[in-house]
Amino acid sequence: MFVLDTLAHRLNRGCETIPYPKGPAPALPDRHGGALKVEAAKCADGCSACVPLCPTEAITRPPGKPVGLDLGRCIFCAACVESCPQGAITRTGDHRMAARRREDLVLGQPGLEQARLAVALDGKLRKLFGRSLRLRQVSAGGCNACEADTNVLGTIGWDLARFGIQFVASPRHADGLLITGPVSRNMELALKKTYDAVAAPKIVIAVGACAIAGGPFVGHPEVNNGAGSVVPVDLYIPGCPPHPLTILDGLLRLLNLLEDERQRKP
Amino acid sequence: MSASTPFALLANSTALPWTDVPEWPDADFIRATAAELARGARLCAWFGVPEGAGTRVVAVLAFDADNTLAVGRSTPFTGGYPALTATHPQAHLFERELWEQHGLTPEGHPWLKPVRRTAGNAPAVGDFFRVEGREVHEVAVGPVHAGIIEPGHFRFQCAGEEVLHLEIALGYQHRGIEEALAGGPHRATMSQMETIAGDTTIAHATAHATIMEALAFTEAPLRAQWLRAIALELERLANHTGDIGALANDVAFLPTSAACGKIRGDFLNLTALICGNRFGRGLVRPGACRYDLEPARAAQLLERLKSALADVERAGAWFWDAASVRARFENVGAVTPAQAAEIGLVGLAARACGLVRDVRYDHPAGWHRFAQAPVAVWPSGDVFARARVRSLEIKRSGDYLCEQVAAPPEGDLRDTLPPPAPDTLAVALVEGWRGEVCHVALTGADGRFRRYKIIDPSFHNWTGLALALRLTAISDFPICNKSFNLSYCGFDL
């Protein structure tokens, strides 16, 4: 009876995997807000109302220069959005924000109001990893939120394995690392050793504000302000934590598995 | 019982002037603390406050049955003092931490070694306890584990399959949170509180916000307290559901594992419905909640909640009906009630040993003064009990939410918060999904933090995992570990 019951439950539930990317992407929660857009041209002269409000010091406005917002360091609290008298910082509702280069996440100047989305790996790497990417996850001072929302991609709702992407137990089995956390001093050695244990060619993905730039812990003597100070990073996925959809978008973008008109082909 | 204590009494989530905290010379203070612990008090916090050339030690005790807390302090001193651990093992990590942070040596401590200190680019883990003998072998695991999980090091002493002793060495996740709070609150403080342990965002954020309110001798508007209580139970539902799924996965019972992975996300999405963030970041602020749960949104939440609760109940039923699952969980990784009391277990791990320990019930503050869920207890102390308590709490948190979401208090979500009073000590306990989250703050003459102490439930409970492994097969470590599911970063701070 028990086996039959289990099978019946299973059949009743049906397929619970989201249709994305073939179908539409699931909607972000309405209060999530998605990526930010920063139009420095709209800023009033001398206004820097948002600068002291940012908990991670992601916004700068040097005298005489336009405002700059580092989406990599942003934890998406939206304090700046609420405070801006000119509406220069707005929420786009867009889940896509992964970038290949650190500077592609600095927003503000004309033409650079939004994140410049990641391009796919080029020829040889894409050939190697495009259909099968094995990642070793390393939490290096991560708070377990980025880890949890990376883990969730393995559940039936997201089914990451259908894209040939899997998390593996050993760096020896991996094509790269997915790093979370600001890289605490106490994890520096373990992270370096794990990186060294992955066979070349290899890639590194930094997930979350901490791994990109130290997040809320930027400047603490006990952390390294992100993975980039210890290992070279190939993909940055912003958020605190990034929504699973944002992480998935970053991974698919890297492997050129998205039919996306805004994606620049290499 | 607590009425006769020489310590100063205070209720959860309140403050008192620093000068009202009774003080004793060091040896007398240790004796007084030991006497309170001997008659049933529980050590919530034990930490140092530097003053002049020495350090004062502060003890926060809980008299759970009397629903009150008590606090006392020593005069400033340096050097050594007779270890509390020798008679009260629940103090063992607190005393190691005090030694590491302030150099006060607990003389007679059986295992004095660093807790999270950095040595170069790795933690100073010190020597491991070793069992000698020709048949004994040692197994070392971590810091980087197989799976998407935080880092820590486990050192097993085994005779064949059987674990004689497990020592857990942490510190890899140390981010310097307490040190950074000195002179605060700073502009990053609230975000740091939300990331002490990411899966416990609401509990830690609520504890910190409550501290700020207590230091100002006020409280948040009732509607904000109500919303915090709702978010706290959603956090519990998501994590307990995830843990049931993880336990099912570790005994290869895939239907429940697959279903719970998805349902956990459904609960996280309910938190996101309230504030946009699946972990509740940005919701709780001192004196306020930043987002409201308006009637239309509350109705949507209730509808989705009921559907997720029905799903998790069904997924749980498959699991509890399976003899193969029960057989894997029963009598594995047992901690006795006596051990649990001795080492000061908190939260669901304590309740799974038959102890009635629940801050929502023992020390109600905020919305829990008006509405409580019954405490879920199971007596056997094994993996089965920890899974069972989770199942019971899912049911009770679910019922609690259905009642509370439907009955919101009127009023504002935010209020102007006066600045913190100078030279004041505040204590806030919140029952997070793992157990007691404790924040203690002391302000200086300028009203800024002079000392801020954070105790995640994991700080109390990692020792419980070590004890659970004794005389257990090492192959059962994964289910024992999952059954506790403790925080590494919450411990490492």
Boltz contact constraints between the chains, C-beta under 6 A:
constraints:
  - contact:
      token1: [A, 6]
      token2: [B, 255]
      max_distance: 6.0
  - contact:
      token1: [A, 6]
      token2: [B, 318]
      max_distance: 6.0
  - contact:
      token1: [A, 16]
      token2: [B, 262]
      max_distance: 6.0
  - contact:
      token1: [A, 29]
      token2: [B, 272]
      max_distance: 6.0
  - contact:
      token1: [A, 29]
      token2: [B, 273]
      max_distance: 6.0
  - contact:
      token1: [A, 29]
      token2: [B, 276]
      max_distance: 6.0
  - contact:
      token1: [A, 31]
      token2: [B, 275]
      max_distance: 6.0
  - contact:
      token1: [A, 31]
      token2: [B, 276]
      max_distance: 6.0
  - contact:
      token1: [A, 32]
      token2: [B, 276]
      max_distance: 6.0
  - contact:
      token1: [A, 55]
      token2: [B, 187]
      max_distance: 6.0
  - contact:
      token1: [A, 55]
      token2: [B, 188]
      max_distance: 6.0
  - contact:
      token1: [A, 55]
      token2: [B, 191]
      max_distance: 6.0
  - contact:
      token1: [A, 75]
      token2: [B, 191]
      max_distance: 6.0
  - contact:
      token1: [A, 77]
      token2: [B, 282]
      max_distance: 6.0
  - contact:
      token1: [A, 137]
      token2: [B, 148]
      max_distance: 6.0
  - contact:
      token1: [A, 138]
      token2: [B, 144]
      max_distance: 6.0
  - contact:
      token1: [A, 139]
      token2: [B, 150]
      max_distance: 6.0
  - contact:
      token1: [A, 139]
      token2: [B, 151]
      max_distance: 6.0
  - contact:
      token1: [A, 141]
      token2: [B, 173]
      max_distance: 6.0
  - contact:
      token1: [A, 141]
      token2: [B, 175]
      max_distance: 6.0
  - contact:
      token1: [A, 143]
      token2: [B, 195]
      max_distance: 6.0
  - contact:
      token1: [A, 143]
      token2: [B, 198]
      max_distance: 6.0
  - contact:
      token1: [A, 143]
      token2: [B, 489]
      max_distance: 6.0
  - contact:
      token1: [A, 144]
      token2: [B, 150]
      max_distance: 6.0
  - contact:
      token1: [A, 144]
      token2: [B, 198]
      max_distance: 6.0
  - contact:
      token1: [A, 144]
      token2: [B, 199]
      max_distance: 6.0
  - contact:
      token1: [A, 145]
      token2: [B, 198]
      max_distance: 6.0
  - contact:
      token1: [A, 145]
      token2: [B, 279]
      max_distance: 6.0
  - contact:
      token1: [A, 147]
      token2: [B, 148]
      max_distance: 6.0
  - contact:
      token1: [A, 150]
      token2: [B, 148]
      max_distance: 6.0
  - contact:
      token1: [A, 151]
      token2: [B, 148]
      max_distance: 6.0
  - contact:
      token1: [A, 152]
      token2: [B, 265]
      max_distance: 6.0
  - contact:
      token1: [A, 155]
      token2: [B, 261]
      max_distance: 6.0
  - contact:
      token1: [A, 155]
      token2: [B, 262]
      max_distance: 6.0
  - contact:
      token1: [A, 156]
      token2: [B, 258]
      max_distance: 6.0
  - contact:
      token1: [A, 156]
      token2: [B, 262]
      max_distance: 6.0
  - contact:
      token1: [A, 157]
      token2: [B, 262]
      max_distance: 6.0
  - contact:
      token1: [A, 157]
      token2: [B, 265]
      max_distance: 6.0
  - contact:
      token1: [A, 167]
      token2: [B, 148]
      max_distance: 6.0
  - contact:
      token1: [A, 169]
      token2: [B, 146]
      max_distance: 6.0
  - contact:
      token1: [A, 184]
      token2: [B, 173]
      max_distance: 6.0
  - contact:
      token1: [A, 184]
      token2: [B, 174]
      max_distance: 6.0
  - contact:
      token1: [A, 184]
      token2: [B, 175]
      max_distance: 6.0
  - contact:
      token1: [A, 185]
      token2: [B, 118]
      max_distance: 6.0
  - contact:
      token1: [A, 185]
      token2: [B, 121]
      max_distance: 6.0
  - contact:
      token1: [A, 186]
      token2: [B, 118]
      max_distance: 6.0
  - contact:
      token1: [A, 186]
      token2: [B, 122]
      max_distance: 6.0
  - contact:
      token1: [A, 186]
      token2: [B, 123]
      max_distance: 6.0
  - contact:
      token1: [A, 186]
      token2: [B, 171]
      max_distance: 6.0
  - contact:
      token1: [A, 186]
      token2: [B, 172]
      max_distance: 6.0
  - contact:
      token1: [A, 186]
      token2: [B, 174]
      max_distance: 6.0
  - contact:
      token1: [A, 187]
      token2: [B, 172]
      max_distance: 6.0
  - contact:
      token1: [A, 188]
      token2: [B, 121]
      max_distance: 6.0
  - contact:
      token1: [A, 189]
      token2: [B, 121]
      max_distance: 6.0
  - contact:
      token1: [A, 189]
      token2: [B, 122]
      max_distance: 6.0
  - contact:
      token1: [A, 190]
      token2: [B, 143]
      max_distance: 6.0
  - contact:
      token1: [A, 190]
      token2: [B, 144]
      max_distance: 6.0
  - contact:
      token1: [A, 194]
      token2: [B, 144]
      max_distance: 6.0
  - contact:
      token1: [A, 216]
      token2: [B, 188]
      max_distance: 6.0
  - contact:
      token1: [A, 216]
      token2: [B, 191]
      max_distance: 6.0
  - contact:
      token1: [A, 216]
      token2: [B, 192]
      max_distance: 6.0
  - contact:
      token1: [A, 216]
      token2: [B, 195]
      max_distance: 6.0
  - contact:
      token1: [A, 217]
      token2: [B, 175]
      max_distance: 6.0
  - contact:
      token1: [A, 220]
      token2: [B, 176]
      max_distance: 6.0
  - contact:
      token1: [A, 220]
      token2: [B, 180]
      max_distance: 6.0
  - contact:
      token1: [A, 222]
      token2: [B, 174]
      max_distance: 6.0
  - contact:
      token1: [A, 222]
      token2: [B, 175]
      max_distance: 6.0
  - contact:
      token1: [A, 222]
      token2: [B, 176]
      max_distance: 6.0
  - contact:
      token1: [A, 223]
      token2: [B, 175]
      max_distance: 6.0
